[in-house]
């Protein structure tokens, strides 16, 4: 007789690690996958970053061969508040390492922070948004494994960057201790912003928003350091609140304060722990910042409205960040003459055109820097076209009543007008903040808004260039970010490295006027606008002719 069991069939065993919410099972496999995906891009970026301080040190040795020439250069930098705000102070005037790497200590740390923010968001929130992480999580992978793999990759890349940078500086003859301190400073900045980006990836609901939050943190850290270096104290309190300020206060080649390294390490550990806590309290694909529900009845009338709806959130973040940074930087402008407390400094002040000349030089430097930064919004907005195309959204829209040119023009309009609006807000904030300090806010606001508008044509050239790459070589559009970094480096280090003038002129930012205080060439601005228009036209032609690509 056959006996039939009435017991229900047993369910398949759950994948290992699925029962534990914070399991790290599968981290090794995900780490290997991430390293494989970055096997070309990441080494190129790390080698490029490591080469920059090496070239700077070698070039400075030839420019300032004696201690007297080094001291004169250091005195000039420390006496110019605009340079102090941009790069920080030189704490040992006769140190070749301190003088040659002044631009790389804080400014370089900010560039490193941007790279590691991109890297972390790429392997966390971007993977969730694409749906790949959901497929991976269905296997034998713990819930916290993807985040931990991204953090570990960031730490490994930061270690490699520190080692390469240290080796390069030692190779050009700089002291070993200072070289190690500088390399560790960059490495600690990379680790700190890896952790900050990991937190942003848990808070935001999209890769774009997470990246925006991460870059906002970089900008805020740089602004805090700039204002802190201009404040009373050595440095001011705000510098100690900035991860970029921590890198600077290690003071490589100027005392090598090893104890400061503990601050970014402790901060990174705390932020990483916070990221894991936040990850444990949200669902896959969601974020801790609640998404606003849409209206019960849609009001998107066409592609322009749709483009604005998709991009409005990031534009608003940029507007707030521009206003905040502008207010911080503008508030420091009226104190720049406080650095001239000796007869030598007083003579230097006269050479710059007096106190007003120095203040204008500081304001011009800040407006120029803001213009370069805001260009990133236009680039990212145009690249969003590629994201929409790859996700299949463009195919659905173009299969209906939308036309190719109208769809692309909608995003271009947001890129062009949105970046101009951000620049205007930044300029107005600088002007109002400075004007309140000197008692003339209305005039200063108008003056600085005009200075910000003068930076817009170069920004639009970058928008047009990005659109050309999207239209003709869509798979390479992300490489525009590399070109953008090259333009920044040419502007900051081109003359120091002896780059020919024709190469410097390739960057559109090199043609932006230095205002207030400098001359404005209407012809140059018109030519920049014409170049931007031609690039957009060439891009539209290519976009109209090519097929859609996944």
Secondary structure, DSSP 4 states (H G I P E B T S, - for coil): -PPPP-SPPPPPPPPTTTTSTT--TTHHHHHHHHHHHTTTHHHHHHHHHHHHHHHHHHHHHHH--SHHHHHHHHHHHHH-HHHHHHH---S-TT-HHHHHTHHIIIIIHHHHHHHHHHHHHHTTHHHHHHTHHHHHHTSS--TTHHHHHHHHHHHHHHHHHHHHHHHHHHHTT--HHHHHHHHHHHHHHHHHHHHHHHHHHHH-SSHHHHHHHHHHHHHHHHHHHHHHHHSSSSS-HHHHT-HHHHHHHT-TTTT--GGGHHHHHHHHHHHHHHHHHHHHTS-TT--SSPPPPPPSS----SHHHHHHHHHHHHHHHHHHHHHHHHHHHHHHGGGGGGG--SHHHHHHHHHTTHHHHHHHHHHHHHHHHHHHHHHHHHHHHHHHHHHHHHTTHHHHHHTTT--HHHHHHHHHHHHHHHHHHHHHHHHHHHHHHHHHHHT-HHHHHHHHHHHHHTTHHHHHHHHHHHHHHHHH-GGGGGGHHHHHHHHHHHHHHTTTTT--HHHHTTSGGGGS--TTTS---HHHHHHHHHHHHHHHHHHHHHHHHSPP--
